[in-house]
């Protein structure tokens, strides 16, 4: 036996009842009047239009020279990264760090609490 009723059970009960439900679903819909608030009128200037937004901003400034005058006005540095040079620098830094650590251990006869590894 089932302990809960299902949707099918409810539908079967509706079919077995002698009440006519066709009038319930065929009622006319009621339309209520909705009060509309008047929209505030926005101030429109030459700047508020999206198409003209950037045209009038620089009216007070003098005319700029043509764009081609600024072309190649600065030179970019054309230096590619040298990975082997970076590896060499890292190896040198690690060797310097190891030698500094050994000097500190020899001088202090033990490891101090804080160590400056690049000690000379």
Buried (B, 14 or more C-beta within 10 A) or exposed (E): EEEEEEEEEEEEEEEEEEEEEEEEEEEEEEEEEEEEEEEEEEEEEEEEEEEEEEEEEEEEEEEEEEEEEEEEEEEEEEEEEEEEEEEEEEEEEEEBBEEBBEEBEEEEEEEEEEBEEEEE
